[in-house]
Amino acid sequence: MTLKIIKTHPESKEARELTEELSSLLLEVTGDNGKSSFSNLEVDPTRSSFIVIQNKGENLACGSIRPLTDEICEIKRMYSRKPGMGLGKHVLNELEHQAKELGFKGICLSTRKINKKAVDFYLANNYSVCEPYGKYRNQPESVCFSKRIETF
C-alpha cells in the first residue's frame, strides 16, 4: 500500500466524504455526531492543518489540528474507514509532526468515554488523561487527553 498524505481544507470533497462517515459512526456509537465540536470556519491555515490519507486515489483516513492557545493545539475529526490497518496511527503521527512544525508544545483532545476504541487508541499512543478543558469541563460523558510534543 502506497499512502499519500494530502493537506487540504475540511470543505474539500475528500475531507467531507470522510467526515460525514465519521459523523454517522459517532452518532451510532456515542449518540452524538460530533459536528457541534468542530467548525470548518475555525481552520486557520497558518496554525491549523487538515489531512486526508489516500491510497491509489481512495480516501482512507483524516484528521485535523487547530490551535487552542499559542502553545497547545487540539486534535479534531480523526477517522479511519479501514480499522486495523494502522491508518489511525499514521494520521496521528502526521498530526503530531505538523503540530511540532507549527510550533505547538502540546496536543489535547476529547472523546466520549463510551467510544472505547478511541479511548484505548489514545492511551496506547502515549496520551494521558487530563483535566477537562473548554466546553468539555461540564460534560461527564467526555474524557480529555493530552501529550507534550517533546515526548515524541
Buried (B, 14 or more C-beta within 10 A) or exposed (E): EEBEBBEBBBEBEBBBBBBEBBBEBBEEBBEBBBBEBBEBEEBEEEBBBBBBBBBEEEBBBBBBBBBBEEEBBBBBBBBBBBEEBBBBBBBBEBBBBBBBEBEBBBBBBBBBEEBEEBBEBBEEBEBEEBEBBEEBEEBEEBBBBBBEBEEB
